[in-house]
Amino acid sequence: MTTPTTPEQLRQWDNDHVWHPFTPMQAYREEDAPIIERGEGFSLFDVNGTEYLDGISSLWCNVHGHQVPEIDAAIKEQLGKIGHSTLLGLSSTPSIELAKKLVELTPENLTKVFYTDSGATAVEAALKIAYQYHQQKKSGPEDRRLFGTVRGAYHGDTIGSVSVGSMELFHSIYGKLLFETVTVPSPAVLHRPDGTSAADSIQHCFDEAERIITEHGDQLAAFIVEPLVQGAAGILVHPQGYLKHLRELTSRHGIPLIADEVAVGFGRTGTLFACEQEEVQPDLMCVAKGLTGGYLPVAATLASDEIFEAFLAEPAAGKTFFHGHTFTGNPLGCAAALASIELFEQNSILEKTQQNAAIMAEKLKPLADHPNVGEVRQKGIMVGIELVARRDPVEAYPTTQRTGHLVTLAARKRGAILRPLGDVVVLMPAPAMPRELVERLCDIAVDAIVEVTESVRLN
Ligand SMILES: *Cc1c(COP(=O)(O)O)cnc(C)c1O
C-alpha cells in the first residue's frame, strides 16, 4: 500500500494535472474547490472532512443518495460475477433484464433498447439511427438530412449533439464543424417584457413550430426536444401542450420525434418520464443521468418497432447500425440501474418528489419579490433562479462579475454544493432527498443569493 496522499498534495496535483470539464481553469486553480472523498446519503464529504449538502445531485444524476445499501449491494454482487463484457455480438444478464424493465416503464411504443454510456452518446445514437432509418425504411428510402431543434436546446457535447444544440456560449466556437439544423423558437423564453402578452407569445411559438416543421416536412430526419424543461438553457419550462403539439406536427410529416429525457427522466419533473405528462409517444427516447441512480455511466436510446425494423435485413444488405461504444451496457451499471428502478417503487420516490416540489415552491416564494431575481422557474424538483441587475426593464449582470458563480461560493461556505448556469442558480435535489434537507437547501440558496446580490450592489 502506498501512504495516503495529503490534502495539500491532492490540491497541488489537481492544479497541476486535472483539466476540469466546463471549468475556466485559470480561475479554478485559485478557488480551492472541495476535493470530494466520499458521499453518504445526500451529503458529500471532502478530504478535510467538511460536509456539503449535494444540492445539484452530483450534476443532476443522483436519485436515492450516496452509498445506498441496495444499489451498493447490487453492484458488489455483479462485481462478484464480472465487471465488464461486450454487447457487440454477445449479451449479458443485467443488460437484458434492464432492457426488459425500460421497455415496461417507458411509453408503450418503445420496444428496443440501444445502450450507450452518456447522455451525449445516447443522443448521438438517436440522430444516426434516425438518419439511417429514412434510407432504409419500408415505405421507401428518403434522403433526409436536416434535424429540427428548439432554440437554446442542449443535448450534450459531442459534435452531433452540439449540432442539434443551440447554446450560444457553449457552441458558437464549433459553428463551422456542425451539420445543418432548423430551429424553432423556445416557448419558454417569455419572461423578457417585450410588449406582447405571454399568451400571444406562446401562440406565436406554437405557430412558428407548425410553420417551420411544415416547410421542412420532407427534409427533416428527426426533431429533437427536451420534453417539458430545457435544462441547461436555464431550467426553461415549456407551456402545457407544447410537447404534444410537436408530436402531432412531426407525426403529420413522418418525422421521428426524439425525446431527450437525459435530464428530465427518472423523476425530476414529478413523473418517471416527462413524456408521460402529455401522453406523448416519441419514436426515439434518450435516457442517461438518473438511469443508474446516478452511480455509473450507462445510458440508453429506446426505439420503436417501426424504427428498428428498418435495420432488419440480410447482413450483406448493409442495413446494420454500425455504431457502438466499448463499455456500452456495462453490467455493473445495468445492475445499479435495476436496483435504482426497484427503489423507485419501494420508497414511493415519485410521491416524495411531488411533495419536495411543493416544499421548494413554498420555501422559494420570498425570492419572487427580490429586486435581483428576474424569475424563479420550476418544474417538479428542477429549479432555476435567474439573477438580474435590474428587474424592470430587465438588465442582466455583467458576465465578467460571474454573479451565479459567486452565489455558488457563498452557498459552499454555508455547506451546500451548487452549480449555476451563468446567472441562473440551479437547485436540483435528488428525488429521494428528505424534506428537512430540501428545506435546508432552499434556505442556503436564498441566504447566498441575498448575500451576494447585496454585496455586488454595494461594490
Ligand atoms: C446532461 C444532458 C445531456 C448530456 O449528457 P452527458 O451524460 O453529460 O453526455 C444531454 N441532454 C440533456 C437534456 C442533458 O441535460
The ligand as an ORCA input file, in Angstrom:
! r2SCAN-3c Opt
* xyz 0 1
  C     -26.712     16.397    -19.466
  C     -27.513     16.314    -20.706
  C     -27.033     15.640    -21.846
  C     -25.629     15.100    -21.921
  O     -25.406     14.032    -21.050
  P     -23.915     13.593    -20.725
  O     -24.053     12.340    -19.942
  O     -23.302     14.716    -19.956
  O     -23.238     13.392    -22.039
  C     -27.871     15.511    -22.926
  N     -29.107     16.020    -22.912
  C     -29.601     16.682    -21.856
  C     -31.004     17.198    -21.896
  C     -28.812     16.864    -20.714
  O     -29.279     17.561    -19.673
*
